[in-house]
Amino acid sequence: MSSAPRFPRSQRPPADATTKATGTPGQLPRIDNPLDALFPVTDAMWASMKHEYTNGREKGQTTHVPFIDKHFTWMPGYTNVITGWPGHGKTELYYQLLLYRAVFAGKKTAIYSPENGRPQDIYDGLIHSLTGRNPDRDWARKLSLKDYALAKDFIREHFVVVSPPRGMGKTPGHILAYFEAAIAHFGVDHSLFDPWNKADHSAQVGMGGIEAYLIGVLDMCTSWAADTRQHLVITAHPKRLEGMAFGNSRAVPDGAAISGGQTWENMALVIGAVHRPNKHIEGDTSVELYWHKVKSHKLVGHPGSVGTIAPGESMPAVLVTFDWKTNRYYFNGWTPFNDPLAYEVWGGTFEEDRPAQRLLSEPVADSTPAPAPTWRSGSQLPQGEESPHQLAAEFTGRGRIVTVAR
């Protein structure tokens, strides 16, 4: 009876996982430079480790909302996925958070947000939130043309809208390529991909379905964010749930609620949700903010929520509301736009709306004092804030952008 040949351990051909199912011996793939994948503790790495030991590891950067900072901060290189039912305000919340970054930290953002209309519509919405006044002429408290122009200058300095015309690609790889152009030419630090379903995902048909497609494309997104040190935000709608009906409250969506949910939960570093529990009740603008998954709790934040009601309580500790008149979110009646700097940075002239410095030190609720002001520069710069880095052409030409083949 013959048997399979035996080899000394050093000569034995290793099994190939791709042929395991057939029971035939295989070979591992040949790699020209396998040592390139190994990273021992070199002198250079040790120097970096000692630097972190002495100066501390990089932490997430403040959102300028202390209630949120407990759960989420801006970590360079992270991919943040935000879900929520249509009309519940996930896009508007992140527009607001990105405005805070512009006002208090001078950070710039690229926005791909085709659901929100023309580029000028997006800019007008940002101006409305920045000033608290609508530039629409039909509003009683509309912006003056002078203030409109001043606010426009600030928005133009800190935001650029990505809106590829007909004929230009709209795959996730294309969108990242447009973001990279914005990094090189405008120096953006944040990129908002809003929403995921407004990109071209037709490639998934030839890639074995949505799960295989998402694994490949989300890996591309997370690698791109890490390489460029961008704060990448992707908004994604949840799947329709069985039994949903108009006029009823809806469940809080999480990563599993997004189409291909398990893959989203595995690939994203942060998964959050914006939820309006009483959207079906006229006049109720209360909002709940969730962070279901947060990678690196000690550096970025702990999973949790803001605006929710604790067991045994009748009201949330922090009431989050949205005021459509000012186009702003409020936290126990407070907003970072109360800081006088929020007016100084764009040069607003309407004195009756300019907040006094004293407002920042007064309580805004019985038990929750207003957070201290967060300044753009100087001794009060929030801990963990990084200085602007070299941008132009620094992140281009490295061959990272790969559009998924059809």
C-alpha positions in Angstrom: 0.0 0.0 0.0 1.6 3.3 -1.1 1.6 6.3 1.1 2.2 10.0 0.5 5.9 10.9 0.4 7.4 12.2 3.7 9.7 15.2 3.8 11.9 16.6 6.5 10.2 19.5 8.2 12.4 22.1 6.4 11.5 20.7 3.0 7.8 19.9 3.6 5.6 21.9 1.2 3.2 24.0 3.3 -0.6 23.6 2.8 -2.4 26.2 0.7 -5.6 27.4 2.2 -7.1 27.9 -1.2 -6.7 24.1 -2.0 -7.6 22.7 1.4 -11.1 21.8 0.3 -9.9 19.5 -2.4 -7.6 17.6 -0.1 -4.6 18.1 -2.4 -1.3 19.5 -1.2 -0.6 23.1 -2.3 2.0 25.8 -2.0 1.9 29.2 -0.3 2.0 32.1 -2.8 5.5 33.3 -3.8 6.3 36.8 -2.6 9.2 38.7 -4.0 10.0 40.6 -0.8 8.2 39.0 2.2 10.5 40.8 4.7 8.9 44.0 3.7 5.8 42.9 5.7 7.8 42.4 8.9 8.3 45.3 11.4 10.8 44.5 14.2 11.6 47.1 16.9 14.1 49.1 15.0 16.0 52.1 16.4 13.7 54.4 14.5 10.6 52.7 15.9 12.1 52.7 19.4 12.7 56.5 19.1 9.0 56.9 18.1 7.9 54.7 21.1 10.0 56.8 23.5 8.6 60.0 22.1 5.1 58.8 22.8 6.1 57.6 26.2 7.5 61.1 27.0 4.8 63.2 25.3 1.8 60.9 25.5 0.0 59.1 22.7 -2.1 61.0 20.3 -5.7 61.5 21.5 -8.9 62.4 19.7 -9.4 66.1 19.2 -12.4 67.9 20.9 -15.7 68.3 19.2 -16.1 71.5 21.2 -19.1 70.0 22.9 -18.0 68.5 26.2 -21.2 66.3 26.4 -20.2 64.6 23.2 -16.4 64.4 24.0 -17.1 61.8 26.6 -18.2 59.4 23.8 -16.6 60.7 20.6 -13.6 62.9 19.6 -12.0 63.5 16.3 -9.1 61.0 15.8 -7.0 61.7 12.6 -7.1 58.7 10.3 -10.4 57.3 11.6 -13.4 56.2 9.5 -16.6 57.2 11.3 -19.9 55.7 10.2 -23.1 57.5 11.2 -26.5 56.1 10.6 -30.1 57.3 11.3 -33.5 57.3 9.7 -34.1 59.8 6.9 -35.0 63.2 8.2 -33.6 62.5 11.7 -30.8 65.0 11.3 -27.6 63.0 10.9 -26.2 65.2 8.1 -27.2 68.4 9.9 -25.5 67.3 13.1 -22.2 66.6 11.3 -22.4 69.9 9.4 -22.7 71.5 12.8 -19.8 69.6 14.3 -17.6 70.4 11.3 -18.6 74.1 11.6 -17.4 74.0 15.2 -14.1 72.6 13.9 -13.8 75.5 11.5 -14.7 78.2 14.0 -12.6 77.0 17.0 -9.8 75.1 15.4 -9.5 76.5 11.9 -10.1 73.1 10.3 -11.3 72.7 6.7 -13.8 70.2 5.3 -14.7 68.6 1.9 -18.4 67.7 1.6 -19.9 65.2 -0.8 -23.6 65.5 -0.1 -25.7 65.3 -3.2 -29.0 64.7 -1.3 -28.8 68.2 0.1 -29.2 70.0 -3.3 -26.9 72.3 -5.2 -23.5 73.3 -3.8 -24.9 76.8 -3.1 -27.7 75.2 -1.1 -25.2 73.5 1.2 -23.2 76.7 1.6 -26.4 78.6 2.5 -27.2 76.0 5.1 -23.8 76.3 6.7 -24.1 80.1 6.6 -27.5 79.8 8.3 -26.0 77.7 11.2 -23.0 79.9 11.5 -24.9 83.2 11.8 -28.2 81.9 13.2 -30.0 83.7 10.4 -31.4 82.5 7.1 -30.1 84.2 3.9 -33.6 83.5 2.4 -35.2 86.9 1.6 -38.6 85.7 2.7 -37.5 85.2 6.4 -38.4 87.9 8.8 -34.9 87.6 10.4 -32.9 87.2 7.3 -29.3 88.1 6.9 -28.3 91.5 5.6 -26.3 91.4 2.3 -23.3 92.7 4.2 -23.4 89.9 6.8 -24.2 87.4 4.1 -21.0 88.4 2.3 -18.9 88.2 5.5 -20.2 84.7 6.4 -19.6 83.6 2.8 -16.0 84.6 3.1 -15.6 82.4 6.2 -17.4 79.4 4.6 -15.4 79.7 1.4 -12.2 79.6 3.5 -13.2 76.4 5.4 -15.5 74.3 3.2 -15.5 72.9 -0.3 -18.4 70.9 -1.8 -17.6 67.9 -4.0 -20.2 67.7 -6.8 -19.0 65.7 -9.8 -20.9 66.7 -13.0 -22.5 64.2 -15.3 -19.9 62.0 -16.9 -17.5 62.0 -14.0 -17.2 58.9 -11.9 -19.1 58.5 -8.6 -17.8 55.2 -7.2 -16.4 55.3 -3.7 -12.9 55.3 -5.2 -13.8 58.3 -7.3 -15.2 60.2 -4.3 -12.0 59.5 -2.3 -10.0 60.8 -5.3 -12.0 64.0 -5.2 -11.4 64.3 -1.5 -7.7 63.8 -2.1 -7.7 66.6 -4.6 -9.4 68.8 -1.9 -6.6 67.8 0.5 -3.9 68.8 -1.9 -5.5 72.1 -3.2 -7.5 73.3 -0.2 -5.8 71.7 2.8 -8.9 69.9 4.2 -8.7 67.9 7.4 -12.2 66.4 7.3 -14.1 64.6 4.5 -17.8 64.0 4.7 -19.2 61.2 2.4 -23.0 61.7 2.7 -24.8 59.4 2.1 -23.2 56.1 1.1 -26.1 55.1 -1.2 -25.5 58.1 -3.4 -22.3 56.7 -4.8 -22.1 54.2 -7.7 -22.0 50.7 -6.2 -22.8 48.8 -9.4 -19.5 47.0 -9.1 -20.9 44.8 -6.3 -22.7 42.7 -8.9 -19.5 41.3 -10.2 -17.9 41.0 -6.8 -20.0 38.2 -5.3 -22.7 40.4 -3.6 -22.9 43.1 -1.1 -20.8 41.5 1.7 -17.8 40.8 -0.5 -18.1 44.2 -2.1 -18.3 46.0 1.2 -15.2 44.2 2.6 -13.2 45.4 -0.3 -14.5 49.0 -0.6 -14.6 49.7 3.2 -11.1 48.4 3.5 -10.2 50.9 0.8 -11.9 53.7 2.7 -10.3 52.9 6.1 -6.9 52.5 4.5 -7.3 55.8 2.7 -8.3 57.6 5.9 -5.3 56.2 7.8 -2.9 57.1 5.0 -4.1 60.7 4.6 -4.9 61.1 8.4 -8.3 62.4 7.3 -11.3 62.4 9.6 -13.5 60.5 7.3 -17.3 60.5 8.0 -19.6 58.2 6.1 -23.4 58.5 6.6 -25.4 55.4 5.8 -29.2 54.8 5.9 -30.5 51.8 7.9 -32.6 49.1 6.2 -36.4 49.4 6.5 -37.6 47.3 9.4 -40.6 45.0 9.3 -43.7 46.6 10.7 -42.5 50.2 10.2 -45.3 52.6 9.6 -45.7 56.4 9.2 -46.6 58.2 12.3 -45.0 55.7 14.7 -41.8 55.9 16.7 -38.9 53.9 15.3 -36.1 51.8 16.8 -32.7 53.3 17.3 -30.6 52.0 14.4 -27.1 50.6 14.9 -24.4 49.2 12.6 -26.3 46.0 12.1 -29.3 48.0 10.8 -27.3 49.2 7.8 -27.5 47.0 4.7 -24.5 44.6 5.0 -24.5 45.5 8.7 -22.0 43.0 10.1 -19.4 44.2 7.6 -20.0 47.8 8.7 -19.6 46.8 12.3 -16.4 45.0 11.6 -14.7 47.6 9.3 -15.7 51.0 10.8 -13.7 52.4 13.8 -16.6 54.4 15.0 -20.3 53.7 14.5 -22.9 56.3 15.7 -26.5 57.2 15.2 -28.6 60.3 15.3 -32.2 59.6 16.3 -35.3 61.6 16.9 -37.5 59.5 19.2 -40.5 61.7 18.9 -40.3 62.8 15.3 -43.8 61.6 14.8 -45.0 64.1 17.4 -45.5 67.6 15.9 -43.3 70.2 17.4 -41.0 67.8 19.3 -37.4 68.5 18.1 -35.6 66.4 20.8 -32.6 64.4 19.5 -30.7 61.4 20.8 -27.1 60.9 19.9 -25.5 57.4 20.1 -22.1 56.0 19.7 -22.4 52.2 19.5 -18.8 51.4 18.7 -15.7 53.4 19.4 -12.3 52.0 18.8 -9.6 52.8 21.4 -11.8 53.9 24.3 -8.9 55.5 26.1 -7.9 57.7 23.2 -11.2 58.5 21.4 -14.2 58.0 23.8 -16.5 55.4 25.4 -19.6 54.1 23.7 -22.7 55.8 25.1 -25.4 58.3 24.3 -26.3 62.0 24.8 -29.9 63.1 25.1 -31.4 59.8 26.3 -33.5 59.4 29.4 -31.9 57.2 32.1 -34.1 54.6 33.9 -36.2 56.1 36.6 -35.9 59.7 35.2 -38.4 61.7 33.3 -36.0 64.0 31.4 -32.5 63.4 29.9 -29.6 64.8 31.8 -28.6 66.7 28.6 -31.6 67.7 26.5 -30.5 67.9 22.8 -32.8 69.9 20.5 -32.7 71.4 17.1 -34.0 74.9 16.3 -35.0 75.2 12.7 -35.1 79.1 13.0 -31.4 79.3 13.8 -30.5 76.0 12.1 -28.6 75.0 15.3 -28.4 72.2 17.8 -28.7 73.0 21.4 -27.5 71.1 24.5 -29.5 72.1 27.6 -30.1 75.3 25.7 -26.4 75.9 25.1 -24.5 75.9 21.8 -20.8 76.5 21.1 -22.0 79.3 18.8 -22.7 81.2 22.1 -19.0 81.8 22.3 -18.2 85.4 21.2 -15.4 83.9 18.9 -18.2 82.4 16.8 -19.1 85.9 15.8 -15.6 87.4 15.7 -14.3 84.8 13.2 -16.7 85.9 10.5 -17.3 89.5 11.6 -21.0 89.5 12.3 -22.5 93.0 12.7 -25.9 92.4 14.3 -25.2 93.4 17.9 -28.5 92.3 19.3 -27.6 88.6 18.6 -23.9 88.8 19.7 -23.5 86.7 22.9 -21.9 88.2 26.0 -18.9 86.5 27.5 -20.8 86.1 30.8 -23.2 83.7 29.2 -20.5 81.1 28.9 -20.0 80.9 32.7 -23.7 80.8 33.7 -25.6 77.6 34.2 -27.9 76.7 31.4 -29.7 74.1 33.4 -30.3 73.4 37.1 -27.5 70.9 37.4 -25.4 71.3 34.2 -23.2 74.4 33.9 -22.3 75.7 30.5 -19.0 74.3 29.3 -16.0 76.6 29.3 -15.2 78.4 26.0 -13.0 76.6 23.6 -10.6 79.0 21.8 -9.1 78.7 18.4 -5.5 79.5 19.6 -3.5 80.4 22.6 -3.3 78.9 26.1 -6.8 77.6 26.1 -6.4 75.4 23.0 -8.2 72.2 23.7 -5.9 69.3 24.9 -5.1 67.0 22.0 -5.4 69.6 19.3 -2.9 69.4 16.6 -1.3 72.3 14.8 -1.9 72.5 11.0 0.4 70.2 9.1 1.9 70.5 5.6 -0.8 69.7 3.2 -0.4 70.6 -0.5 0.7 67.6 -2.5 1.7 65.8 0.6 -0.9 63.1 0.2 -0.8 62.7 -3.6 0.9 60.5 -6.0 1.1 57.4 -3.8 -1.2 55.2 -5.8 -3.7 54.5 -3.0 -6.8 55.5 -4.9 -8.1 52.4 -6.6 -11.5 52.5 -8.2 -13.2 49.1 -7.8 -13.2 47.3 -11.2 -16.5 46.3 -12.6 
